[in-house]
Amino acid sequence: MATSRTDWSGLAAPDLAAFEELAEAAFARLPEAFRALCEGVVIRVEDFPDDETLDEMGCESEFDLLGLFRGTGLAQGGGAVGLATGQLPNMVWLYRRPLLDYWAEHDETLGHLVTHVLVHEIGHHVGLSDADMAAIEAAAEA
């Protein structure tokens, strides 16, 4: 007996709005203590990094960067409280098109991938180790 398969013929890749919803859902599944450390962090979804970011990060292609943290991490004294005049808030960027490209080439769900990149980028803000980030991801999937 054949298993039921999704009919992909009418499905489209998630647009920016759907990707933002996916990122919000991924963030909501993260442990509460981890989310509390993210007060004031802005999560943005864009199709691609801008040219300045690509140059700064040494990327060869606009598909090389899946996400990015910009700001002053908690480990360096950053946070939502006490922003200096003119200082931008800490931000996490998720890049939709590179994430979709990566997803198409690998054997994991899009939700898992978005969670992984989100935790990794927020982990830079918080100053976590790779082991800490892996534990947070595991808790989000439980």
C-alpha angles and dihedrals in degrees: 000000000000120000120238114262128196114256100236095180093094099036125102131195112271112269123223093276093051090046090053089053090050090051092048091051091048090050092048090055093056117103113277094237090055093047090051089061089058097065108145096011111133118214114208131183120205131167094240139354114265120255093257091056092046090052093045092051093045094239119171093201137023086242094061098084121064098175143348140202116215123184141046112314124224089250088060094046098268127137143124095281118081102012110181117242108279093012114134119229119257108273138195116204123202115193111214102198096047089046091051091047092050091047092053090054099046139058103245136093121264090238091055091048094050090048091049094051092042092052091045094051094043087047088064089055092049096039097237128165122242089254091053091050092049090052091051091050091050091051091050091054095046 
